[in-house]
Amino acid sequence: MTEHEFTDGLSARALDTIDTVVATVNDKAIRPAIVAARAVVFGVIISVVGLAVLMMVSVGFIRLTVAWSAPFDHKVWISYLALGGLFCLVGTILYARRGVAPDA
């Protein structure tokens, strides 16, 4: 019986060692790769949806300002000027809030 108990203990230790190695590889390599892949996929999805929303809002703004520019004979350049000014204002605000790059 002692030989059977020895092989059972050895098998249990070998299985525990294999389980520890697999869990360590999963924690150190596979899990960060999955997180990085998810970040890339969600980043692409968010940027595409954000770009589509920005385009739809821009088109809606142009249509709205053309409709409101009836006293100016529906001049489209007024809409372009207003939208360009809005984009310049937002860009200026974002540029002013940027962080300073660290010295390398």
BELVEN-V498230 format. One line per field, one symbol per residue. ss: DSSP state (a for helix, b for strand, c for the rest). phi: phi as a letter, one per 40 degrees, with the letter a starting at -180 (. if undefined). burial: 1 if it has 16 or more other ideal C-beta (glycine too) atoms within 10 Angstrom, else 0. A space follows every 10 residues. Layout:
BEGIN
ss=???
phi=???
burial=???
END
This chain:
BEGIN
ss=caaaaaaaaa aaaaaaaaaa aaaaaaaaaa aaaaaaaaaa aaaaaaaaaa aaaaaaaaaa aaaaaaaaaa aacccaaaaa aaaaaaaaaa aaaaaacccc cccc
phi=.ccccccccc cccccccccc ccccccccbc cccccccccc cccccccccc cccccccccc cccccccccc cbgfcccccc cccccccccc cccccccccc cccc
burial=0000000000 0000000000 0000000000 0000000000 0000000000 0000000000 0000110010 0000000010 0110000000 0000000000 0000
END
